[in-house]
């Protein structure tokens, strides 16, 4: 099968969408299929990439990390009509959606779209002057319209499918989360990471990995640390990632007086530094309200790091069996108390770490790629 994936975001921009595209692409190619990715041009992208078509793009004022593809350049790419593609898989709802739908119709081939982002709980972070209720209603209309314009919608969780059904989406919906390449999450040296940043080997460490953005609810984690330090005075929260909320979070940490309990380490190389960072943690903490899946939870689990997290949307699916994790309410007192209890109970953490590794194995990238190919096969 010759597949075309169109996305408004891709590496070197690091986020869950980029990771999902690359994971499925790698597995599809290993299974003998061909994949071409159309994505924005970024500074720092490799000058030549195998089967990646970069489209001239412009900066987005309110989100400087991302780029907006120029649609006219995308539609003029000669490779799109020179090759005989079997299916278009749209990965994002902006230029990629409208260009992908148009290309699929021109080429007479099916179109699938993955709904990665829970926009109802996302947009108000970036358009603060518009009433939240209006933005939520607009996100529902926007999502319903786009999802009903394609042949099938892929969602990564039961919660996301149910939300789209409430919006009035009538297109076929399939729950296919992004799988884990377990071989990439077997290393990591937590002691090396601690030594690099001058963290004592016996200091209690919490780790958050993800885009440092408002919708990730990192504010809540900082308030939780403010509460937790009264029970665990030397606790340290490591925040790994970059994003538009960085300055705000540093200011919040200073305002709460917890600067000595929070360490912002920025972007880390996924193949080496990030694994070390995960392994440096006694626990992985997470409280995002907008995750359609929550891959970072599985990454932490695969490395044997127990998780303390709220269970909302996609994270609910991962945490439902209760293996390798402690589920907390989005309540500073409840979350802090559960973190403190787990930090103090070494045997319990050891048990959770073993469960976490075993459970993460169930989320195999190969098995989920085969499920996606099964969907494609029914549409082609």
Buried (B, 14 or more C-beta within 10 A) or exposed (E): BEBBBBBBBBBEBBBBBBBBBBBBBBBBBEEEBBBBBBBBBBEEBEEEEEBBBBBEBEEBEEEEBBBBBBBEBBBEBEEBEEEEBBBBBBBBBBBBBBBBBBBBEEBEBBBBBBBBBBBBBBBBBBEEEEEBEEBBEBBBEBBBBBBBBBBBBBBBBBBBBEBBEEBEBEBBBBBBBBBBBBEBBEEBBBEBBBBBEEBEEEEBBBBBBBBBBBBBBBBBBBBBBBBBBEBBEEBBBBBBBBBBBBEEBBEBBEEBEBEEBBBBBEBBEBEEBBBBBBBBBBBBBBBBBBBBBBBBBBBBBBBBBBBBBBBBBBBBBBBEEEBBBBBBEBEBEBBBBBBBEBBEEEEBBEEBBBBBBEBBEEBBBBEBBBBBBEBBEEBE
